[in-house]
Each structure stands twice: as structure tokens, then as C-alpha cells.
Amino acid sequence: MAEPTSLDPFSLVRGLVSQLEKGFNEFANPLMKSDGFSQGANKAMSTAMVAKKLAQELTQRYFEALNVPSRSDVIALGDRLQALEDRLITMQSTLDRLAGGAASRPALAAPARTRKPPEPVVEVVAAPARKRTRKAKP
């Protein structure tokens, strides 16, 4: 008697994918071991690298024509700013050391307070209007 077949669609798909993978591996493995495949893959990779470099150069020219900084320009600017900041920190520490430390520096005075706090809003609730009654004429 034959085994009962499973009606699970996922197991059917897994089995199909497994068979396709085995067949592809049997076909592709000998092909990939050949010298021609290695040379072709090497040429394809070299061509991709040349295309990438060309795209970067064209983008650089495009940004220069638009007078917009490129990524490398922004990175270089950030490096220069970091170097300046490091030099300023070094200069400040040298000045502090020459002046006798940070304790001898006078503290900065707080700025004068010129703005007044807002006045609190007071809501006035009107009392209900009284009904006027007319006096009878005598």
C-alpha cells in the first residue's frame, strides 16, 4: 500500500524548492569550476568597479556644476572643523594652565532680568442679571 500523501502546501513547496536547488547545483557546480567562468566573473566585477568609479566622477562633476558640495567635500569640511576644535581645546587648556587653573577665573555675571513675568489672567464672571419688574403706576 502506498504512503498517504500530505496535503500541506508548505511541505509541497519545500520539496519542490529542494528538488530545484539540487538540479541547479548539479548543473552549476561543474560550470563554476571552469577557468572560463572565473575569467568571466573577474571581468564582470572589473566592469562593475569601473562603472561605479565613472558614476562617482560624473556625480562629482554634476555637483560642481550646480555649485553644491559633494559628500567628499562635506566630509573634508567636517575633518577640518574637528581639527580646529581640537586646536582650540588645546589652546584653552594651555591658557588655563598658564593662568593658574580654572579656579582663578572669575565667574561670569548672570545677565540682568529685563522681562517681567506675564500678569495672571483673571476671569470675571458676571452675576446673573436681575429681572426688572415694572412698578404699577399709582
C-alpha positions in Angstrom: 0.0 0.0 0.0 1.3 3.5 -0.9 2.1 6.1 1.7 -0.6 8.7 2.2 0.3 12.0 0.6 0.4 15.1 2.8 -1.9 17.9 1.8 0.3 20.5 3.5 1.0 23.1 0.8 4.1 24.3 2.6 5.7 20.9 2.6 4.9 20.6 -1.1 6.6 23.9 -1.9 9.6 23.0 0.3 10.0 19.7 -1.6 9.8 21.5 -5.0 12.3 24.1 -4.0 14.6 21.4 -2.7 14.5 19.5 -6.0 15.0 22.7 -8.0 18.0 23.6 -5.8 19.6 20.1 -6.3 19.1 20.3 -10.0 20.6 23.7 -10.3 23.6 22.8 -8.1 24.2 19.7 -10.3 24.2 21.9 -13.4 26.1 24.9 -12.0 28.9 23.4 -9.9 30.9 21.9 -12.9 30.3 25.2 -14.8 31.6 27.3 -11.9 34.8 25.2 -11.6 35.9 26.0 -15.1 38.5 28.7 -15.9 36.2 30.4 -18.3 33.7 31.1 -15.5 36.4 32.6 -13.2 37.6 34.9 -16.0 34.1 36.0 -16.8 33.3 36.7 -13.2 36.5 38.7 -12.9 35.7 40.7 -16.0 32.2 41.4 -14.7 33.5 42.5 -11.4 36.1 44.8 -13.0 33.5 46.3 -15.3 31.2 47.0 -12.3 34.0 48.7 -10.4 34.9 50.9 -13.4 31.2 51.8 -13.8 30.9 52.7 -10.1 34.0 54.9 -10.4 32.7 56.6 -13.5 29.3 57.2 -11.8 31.1 58.8 -8.8 33.2 61.1 -11.1 30.1 62.1 -13.1 28.2 62.9 -9.9 31.1 64.9 -8.7 31.1 67.0 -11.9 27.4 67.4 -11.7 27.6 68.8 -8.1 30.4 71.1 -9.1 28.3 72.5 -12.0 25.4 73.1 -9.6 27.8 74.6 -7.0 26.7 72.1 -4.4 29.2 70.4 -2.1 29.6 66.7 -2.7 29.8 64.0 0.0 33.6 64.1 0.0 33.6 67.9 0.3 31.3 67.7 3.4 33.5 65.0 4.9 36.6 67.1 4.3 34.9 70.2 5.9 33.9 68.1 8.9 37.5 66.9 9.3 38.8 70.5 9.1 36.3 71.6 11.7 37.3 68.8 14.0 40.9 69.7 13.7 40.1 73.4 14.5 38.1 72.3 17.5 41.0 70.1 18.8 43.4 73.1 18.4 41.0 75.4 20.3 40.7 72.9 23.1 44.5 72.6 23.3 44.9 76.4 23.3 42.2 76.7 26.1 43.9 74.2 28.3 47.3 75.9 27.8 45.8 79.2 28.7 44.1 77.7 31.8 47.4 76.2 32.8 49.3 79.5 32.3 46.6 81.4 34.2 46.8 79.1 37.2 43.9 76.9 36.6 40.2 77.3 36.0 39.6 78.3 39.7 41.3 81.7 39.3 39.0 82.7 36.5 36.1 84.9 37.7 32.6 83.6 37.1 30.6 85.4 34.5 27.8 87.5 35.9 24.3 86.5 35.1 22.5 88.8 32.7 20.0 91.3 34.2 16.5 90.2 34.1 14.6 92.6 32.0 11.5 90.7 31.1 8.6 90.7 33.6 6.5 87.6 34.1 3.1 87.8 32.5 0.2 89.1 34.6 -2.2 86.3 35.7 -5.4 86.3 33.7 -8.4 86.8 36.0 -11.7 85.9 34.6 -14.6 87.9 35.8 -17.8 86.1 35.8 -20.8 88.3 35.5 -23.6 87.8 38.0 -26.9 86.8 36.5 -29.0 89.8 35.6 -31.9 90.6 37.8 -35.3 90.8 36.4 -36.7 94.2 36.4 -40.2 94.5 37.4 -42.3 97.4 36.5 -43.9 99.3 39.2 -47.5 99.8 38.8 -48.5 103.5 38.2 -50.4 104.9 41.1 
